[in-house]
């Protein structure tokens, strides 16, 4: 259960950073970050935040069952 919470925290932090980087690069007029398009980085950030939410949900469900 504690591992799920750490996965959620780390995935959430990575997701927020990726989303901010992609958003700021698009606002500045850049459409690519190295070899990746900014929209790809944005989707990766969104996926990490979804993973974070699902990990917190699983952690909460396990805590209520025990």
Phi, psi and omega in degrees: 000319179293325178297320178297321178294321178291321176299317180296317181295314182292315179297321178295317179295315178297319180297317179295317180297313180298319180294318178295317179298314180295317180295317179292325178292323177292321179294330179276357177096001178268133182253000177221150177239095186070239179263000181254145173283151182297326180293328177293319178294322177297317178294323177295320177296319178296319178297321178294322178291326175295317176302319179298314180297317180293325177293318176296322179296315179296322178297316179294319180295320179292324180293323180287332182284332183266000000 
